[in-house]
Amino acid sequence: MHVFVTGATGWVGSVVVRDLIEAGHRVTGLARSADKAEALAAVGGTVLSGTLDDLDLLGRAAAEADAVIHTAFNHDFSKFAENCEQDRRAIEALGGALVGSERPLIVTSGMAMLAKGRPATEADVPPSGPSYPRQSEAAAAALRERGVRAASVRLAPSVHGIGDHGFVPILIAKARETGVSAYIGDGANRWPAVHRLDAGRLYRLVLEEGVTRPAYHACAEEGIAFKDIAAAIGRGLGVPVERREAEHFGWFAGFAGADMAASSEMTREWLGWRPEGPELLADLAQPGYYQG
C-alpha cells in the first residue's frame, strides 16, 4: 500500500513511517526542511517537500496515495488556536482528495476534555466551541459525512521515550527553572501514557484493519497520578516535590491540572494491539530523560 504521511519525521510520525516500511508498505512523507528530508530518505521514504500550509500540494499527494496518515501538528502553544486552524485546513485538503473513494484517512487528536470523573473511551466525543479549539476530530467527522473513511487516533498526553520533547519535558524544564517539581491540589489528576513505539505501531494496525471506527485510543496506561509523575521528575533532578498553585505552571496550568484518564480497551479488542514499551514512570527513572 502507498501511504502518504504528514509529520513523517516527527516524534510519532517517524515511528509510523519506519513501521509501515518494515511491514512492506511504500511511504511518501511530507518534509519541511532539507535535514528532515534527508532523515526521511535515510529510512526509505519518498520525500515530498512542503508544509501544512501548501494545501494544493497536500491534496495532490493524498490523491496519489492509497491511504493518508496525518500526524503533523505545530506544537508552539503560544499560537495554539492558529495551529488548530492550520490543522483543520490540512485535514480538509487531505480528505477532500479522498471523497468518492474507499481510500482511508487517519488523523491525530488528543484525550483532553473527553470525559469527567471516569476514564474516557473511544465512544466519547470531544466538545465543540471556543473552549476546545482543536478541531481534528470535527474535521474528520465532517469528512465521514461526505463518505470519506476517516478516523482519529487519540494520543495520550504523554507519548514518552528517550528523546521526548512533549509534555513531560515541559514539566522537567519547569522543575529545573523553579527548583521544585510541582503538582496542583492533591495531585490525584491522572494522565494516560504510551511509549512512542507502541503509539506509532497503532497507526499501522488501524490502517491494516480497514479504518472501521471513528476513534482509536493510543494509551498503554489508563492514568498515572500527576503527583507520581512529579515525584519521578523530582527524583530524576534531585529537587523537592511540592504542591503549588496553578499559576506556578503558567500557560501549562490547564494541562498540569487536567484529569485525562482514558481506556484503550476497545482499541485493543478491535486491533489486537498490545503495548510492549516501558511504562512512563520506568522511563522517567532513566538518566537519559534529563539530559540536554
C-alpha positions as CSV (number, residue, x, y, z in Angstrom):
1,M,0.0,0.0,0.0
2,H,1.3,3.5,-0.8
3,V,0.7,5.7,2.2
4,F,1.2,9.5,2.4
5,V,2.3,10.6,5.9
6,T,2.4,14.1,7.2
7,G,4.7,14.8,10.2
8,A,6.8,12.0,8.7
9,T,10.0,13.0,10.7
10,G,8.2,13.9,13.9
11,W,8.3,12.2,17.3
12,V,5.4,9.9,16.4
13,G,5.3,10.2,12.6
14,S,8.9,8.9,12.2
15,V,7.9,5.7,14.1
16,V,4.8,5.4,11.9
17,V,7.0,5.7,8.8
18,R,9.5,3.1,9.9
19,D,6.8,0.7,11.0
20,L,4.9,1.0,7.7
21,I,8.1,0.4,5.6
22,E,9.2,-2.6,7.7
23,A,5.7,-4.0,7.1
24,G,6.1,-3.7,3.4
25,H,4.2,-0.5,2.6
26,R,5.5,2.3,0.5
27,V,5.7,5.7,2.1
28,T,5.7,9.3,0.8
29,G,6.3,11.7,3.6
30,L,5.9,15.5,3.9
31,A,9.2,17.2,4.9
32,R,9.5,20.9,5.5
33,S,13.3,21.2,5.5
34,A,16.4,19.7,3.9
35,D,17.6,18.0,7.1
36,K,14.1,16.4,7.6
37,A,14.0,15.3,4.0
38,E,17.4,13.6,4.5
39,A,16.2,11.8,7.6
40,L,13.1,10.5,5.8
41,A,15.1,9.4,2.8
42,A,17.5,7.6,5.0
43,V,14.8,5.2,6.3
44,G,13.4,4.5,2.8
45,G,10.7,7.1,2.5
46,T,10.0,9.2,-0.6
47,V,10.3,12.9,0.2
48,L,7.6,15.5,-0.6
49,S,8.9,18.9,0.3
50,G,6.3,21.3,1.7
51,T,4.4,22.4,4.8
52,L,0.8,22.1,6.1
53,D,0.1,25.4,4.5
54,D,0.6,24.0,1.0
55,L,-3.0,22.8,0.7
56,D,-2.9,22.1,-3.1
57,L,0.2,20.0,-2.6
58,L,-1.5,18.1,0.3
59,G,-4.5,17.4,-1.9
60,R,-2.4,16.1,-4.8
61,A,-0.3,13.9,-2.6
62,A,-3.5,12.4,-1.0
63,A,-5.0,11.8,-4.4
64,E,-1.9,9.8,-5.5
65,A,-1.8,7.6,-2.4
66,D,-3.8,4.6,-1.3
67,A,-4.1,5.9,2.2
68,V,-3.2,9.0,4.2
69,I,-1.9,9.3,7.8
70,H,-1.9,12.8,9.3
71,T,0.4,13.2,12.3
72,A,1.8,16.7,11.8
73,F,0.8,19.5,14.2
74,N,2.7,22.6,15.2
75,H,3.2,22.4,19.0
76,D,4.1,26.0,19.5
77,F,1.4,26.6,22.2
78,S,1.8,30.4,22.0
79,K,-0.1,30.1,18.7
80,F,-2.4,27.2,19.7
81,A,-5.6,28.5,18.2
82,E,-3.8,29.4,14.9
83,N,-2.2,26.0,14.8
84,C,-5.5,24.3,15.3
85,E,-6.9,26.2,12.4
86,Q,-3.9,25.2,10.2
87,D,-4.6,21.5,11.2
88,R,-8.3,21.8,10.3
89,R,-7.5,23.2,6.9
90,A,-4.9,20.5,6.2
91,I,-7.4,17.7,7.2
92,E,-10.0,19.2,4.8
93,A,-7.5,19.4,2.0
94,L,-6.3,15.8,2.5
95,G,-9.8,14.4,3.0
96,G,-11.2,16.4,0.1
97,A,-9.0,14.5,-2.3
98,L,-10.4,11.2,-1.0
99,V,-14.1,12.0,-1.5
100,G,-15.7,9.4,-3.7
101,S,-13.1,6.7,-3.0
102,E,-12.6,4.0,-0.4
103,R,-9.1,5.3,0.5
104,P,-8.8,6.0,4.2
105,L,-7.6,9.0,6.2
106,I,-6.2,8.7,9.7
107,V,-5.9,12.0,11.7
108,T,-4.4,12.6,15.1
109,S,-6.1,14.1,18.1
110,G,-5.8,14.1,21.9
111,M,-7.6,12.9,25.0
112,A,-8.3,16.2,26.9
113,M,-11.8,17.0,28.0
114,L,-13.4,13.8,26.7
115,A,-15.0,12.7,29.9
116,K,-15.4,13.8,33.5
117,G,-15.0,11.6,36.6
118,R,-14.2,8.5,34.6
119,P,-11.8,7.2,32.1
120,A,-12.7,8.3,28.6
121,T,-13.5,5.7,26.0
122,E,-13.3,5.5,22.2
123,A,-17.1,6.2,22.2
124,D,-16.7,9.6,23.8
125,V,-16.8,12.7,21.6
126,P,-14.7,15.8,22.2
127,P,-16.5,19.1,23.0
128,S,-17.1,21.8,20.5
129,G,-16.8,25.6,20.8
130,P,-14.1,28.1,21.8
131,S,-13.1,26.1,24.9
132,Y,-11.8,23.3,22.7
133,P,-10.1,24.9,19.7
134,R,-8.5,21.7,18.2
135,Q,-10.9,20.6,15.5
136,S,-9.1,17.5,14.2
137,E,-12.0,15.1,15.1
138,A,-14.7,17.5,14.0
139,A,-12.9,17.8,10.6
140,A,-12.7,14.0,10.3
141,A,-16.4,13.7,11.3
142,A,-17.4,16.2,8.5
143,L,-15.4,14.2,6.0
144,R,-17.2,11.0,7.1
145,E,-20.5,12.7,6.3
146,R,-19.1,13.2,2.8
147,G,-18.3,9.5,2.5
148,V,-14.6,9.5,3.4
149,R,-13.3,6.6,5.5
150,A,-11.8,8.9,8.2
151,A,-10.8,8.1,11.8
152,S,-8.8,9.7,14.6
153,V,-6.0,8.2,16.7
154,R,-6.2,9.9,20.0
155,L,-2.7,10.2,21.6
156,A,-2.1,10.1,25.3
157,P,-0.8,13.4,26.7
158,S,2.5,11.7,27.4
159,V,3.9,9.9,24.4
160,H,7.2,9.0,26.0
161,G,10.6,7.7,25.4
162,I,14.2,8.9,25.5
163,G,14.4,12.0,23.4
164,D,10.9,13.0,24.3
165,H,10.1,16.7,23.5
166,G,6.4,16.7,24.5
167,F,4.5,17.5,27.8
168,V,6.9,15.7,30.2
169,P,9.9,17.7,29.1
170,I,7.9,20.9,29.7
171,L,7.5,19.7,33.3
172,I,11.2,18.8,33.6
173,A,12.1,22.3,32.3
174,K,9.8,24.0,34.8
175,A,11.3,21.9,37.6
176,R,14.8,22.9,36.6
177,E,13.8,26.6,36.3
178,T,12.0,26.8,39.7
179,G,13.9,24.2,41.7
180,V,10.8,22.3,42.6
181,S,8.8,19.5,40.9
182,A,5.3,20.6,41.5
183,Y,1.7,19.4,41.3
184,I,-1.7,21.1,41.7
185,G,-4.1,20.3,44.6
186,D,-3.7,16.8,45.8
187,G,-2.0,15.7,42.5
188,A,-4.6,13.0,42.0
189,N,-5.5,14.1,38.5
190,R,-4.4,11.4,36.0
191,W,-2.5,11.4,32.7
192,P,-2.7,8.4,30.4
193,A,0.6,7.5,28.7
194,V,2.0,5.4,25.9
195,H,5.5,4.7,24.6
196,R,6.2,6.2,21.2
197,L,6.9,2.9,19.6
198,D,3.6,1.5,20.7
199,A,1.8,4.6,19.5
200,G,3.5,4.5,16.1
201,R,2.6,0.9,15.6
202,L,-1.1,1.5,16.4
203,Y,-1.5,3.7,13.3
204,R,-0.4,0.8,11.1
205,L,-2.8,-1.6,12.8
206,V,-5.7,0.9,12.3
207,L,-4.8,1.2,8.6
208,E,-4.5,-2.5,8.0
209,E,-7.7,-3.3,9.9
210,G,-9.5,-1.0,7.5
211,V,-10.2,2.2,9.5
212,T,-13.6,1.0,10.5
213,R,-14.1,3.0,13.7
214,P,-14.3,6.8,14.3
215,A,-11.7,6.9,17.1
216,Y,-8.9,4.7,18.5
217,H,-7.0,5.2,21.8
218,A,-3.2,5.2,21.9
219,C,-2.8,4.8,25.7
220,A,-1.0,1.9,27.3
221,E,-1.6,3.2,30.8
222,E,-5.1,4.4,31.8
223,G,-4.0,7.1,34.2
224,I,-0.9,8.0,36.3
225,A,-1.5,10.4,39.1
226,F,0.2,13.7,38.3
227,K,1.8,13.7,41.8
228,D,3.6,10.4,40.9
229,I,4.9,12.0,37.7
230,A,6.1,15.0,39.6
231,A,7.8,12.7,42.2
232,A,9.6,10.8,39.4
233,I,10.8,14.1,38.0
234,G,11.9,15.2,41.4
235,R,14.0,12.1,41.9
236,G,15.5,12.4,38.4
237,L,16.5,16.0,39.0
238,G,17.2,15.8,42.7
239,V,14.7,18.6,43.6
240,P,11.9,18.7,46.1
241,V,8.4,17.7,45.2
242,E,5.8,20.1,46.4
243,R,2.2,21.3,45.9
244,R,1.9,24.6,44.1
245,E,-0.9,26.8,42.9
246,A,-1.9,26.6,39.2
247,E,-0.1,29.9,38.5
248,H,3.2,28.1,39.0
249,F,2.8,26.4,35.7
250,G,1.9,29.5,33.7
251,W,0.3,28.7,30.3
252,F,0.6,25.0,31.0
253,A,-1.6,25.0,34.1
254,G,-4.7,23.7,32.3
255,F,-2.8,20.6,31.2
256,A,-1.0,20.2,34.6
257,G,-4.3,20.2,36.5
258,A,-6.3,18.2,34.0
259,D,-7.7,14.8,34.7
260,M,-7.5,12.9,31.4
261,A,-7.7,9.3,32.3
262,A,-8.6,7.1,29.3
263,S,-9.1,3.5,28.4
264,S,-7.9,1.7,25.3
265,E,-9.9,-1.5,26.0
266,M,-11.9,-1.2,22.8
267,T,-8.9,-0.4,20.7
268,R,-7.1,-3.4,22.0
269,E,-10.1,-5.6,21.3
270,W,-10.6,-4.3,17.8
271,L,-7.0,-4.4,16.7
272,G,-5.2,-6.9,18.9
273,W,-2.9,-4.0,19.9
274,R,-0.7,-5.0,22.9
275,P,1.7,-2.2,24.1
276,E,5.2,-3.5,24.7
277,G,7.2,-0.5,25.7
278,P,8.2,0.6,29.2
279,E,5.7,2.4,31.3
280,L,6.1,6.2,31.9
281,L,7.5,6.1,35.4
282,A,10.0,3.5,34.4
283,D,11.1,5.7,31.5
284,L,11.4,8.7,33.9
285,A,13.8,6.7,36.1
286,Q,16.3,6.7,33.2
287,P,19.0,9.3,33.4
288,G,18.7,9.9,29.7
289,Y,15.4,11.6,30.2
290,Y,17.1,14.5,32.0
291,Q,20.0,15.1,29.5
292,G,20.1,18.3,27.5
